[in-house]
Amino acid sequence: MVFNVNMKTQKVKVDRTDVIFTVREDRSKLGDLHISKGAVVWFPANAQRGHRVSWRELAAFMEEDGERCETR
């Protein structure tokens, strides 16, 4: 299982333009992750509609369900 994550963006502050990560597993596209100043939206491959969470919801999810593994 190999994941390939690509980012499409210009050198801009995340403001009105989303930062987009395309996520692939092996050669299959899993989806696109859109990051904006207001929220994070996951668009599964070939989906018209995404799944949106606010930054607060994402932080709560990561702290409650995420696995502790890295240090800064």
C-alpha positions as CSV (number, residue, x, y, z in Angstrom):
1,M,0.0,0.0,0.0
2,V,1.7,3.2,-1.2
3,F,0.1,6.6,-0.7
4,N,0.9,9.4,-3.1
5,V,-0.1,12.9,-1.9
6,N,0.2,15.9,-4.3
7,M,-0.6,19.5,-3.6
8,K,-1.9,22.0,-6.1
9,T,-1.4,25.6,-5.1
10,Q,0.4,28.8,-5.8
11,K,2.5,30.6,-3.2
12,V,-0.4,32.4,-1.5
13,K,-1.8,32.7,2.0
14,V,-4.7,30.3,2.5
15,D,-7.5,32.8,2.2
16,R,-9.8,32.8,-0.9
17,T,-8.0,30.1,-2.7
18,D,-8.1,26.5,-1.4
19,V,-5.0,24.4,-1.1
20,I,-5.8,21.1,-2.7
21,F,-4.1,17.8,-1.9
22,T,-4.8,14.9,-4.3
23,V,-4.5,11.6,-2.5
24,R,-3.8,8.3,-4.2
25,E,-3.3,4.8,-2.9
26,D,-1.1,2.9,-5.3
27,R,-2.6,4.1,-8.6
28,S,-6.1,4.6,-7.5
29,K,-7.3,8.1,-6.5
30,L,-8.8,8.2,-3.0
31,G,-9.9,11.8,-3.3
32,D,-9.1,15.4,-2.9
33,L,-8.6,17.3,0.3
34,H,-9.5,21.0,0.1
35,I,-8.1,23.2,2.8
36,S,-9.3,26.8,3.3
37,K,-9.2,29.3,6.0
38,G,-12.7,28.3,7.2
39,A,-12.8,24.5,6.9
40,V,-11.4,21.3,5.5
41,V,-13.5,19.4,2.8
42,W,-12.8,15.8,1.7
43,F,-14.1,14.9,-1.8
44,P,-14.0,11.2,-2.4
45,A,-12.9,10.1,-5.9
46,N,-15.5,10.8,-8.5
47,A,-17.8,12.4,-6.0
48,Q,-19.8,15.6,-6.7
49,R,-20.2,16.6,-3.1
50,G,-17.7,16.7,-0.3
51,H,-17.6,16.1,3.5
52,R,-16.9,19.4,5.3
53,V,-15.6,19.9,8.9
54,S,-14.6,23.0,10.6
55,W,-11.1,23.5,12.0
56,R,-12.6,23.0,15.6
57,E,-14.3,19.8,14.5
58,L,-11.1,18.5,12.9
59,A,-9.0,19.4,16.0
60,A,-11.5,17.6,18.3
61,F,-11.5,14.5,16.0
62,M,-7.7,14.3,15.8
63,E,-7.3,14.7,19.6
64,E,-10.0,12.1,20.4
65,D,-9.5,9.6,17.7
66,G,-6.1,10.2,16.3
67,E,-3.1,8.1,17.3
68,R,-0.3,10.0,19.1
69,C,2.9,9.3,17.1
70,E,4.9,12.3,16.2
71,T,6.8,15.1,17.9
72,R,7.7,18.5,16.7
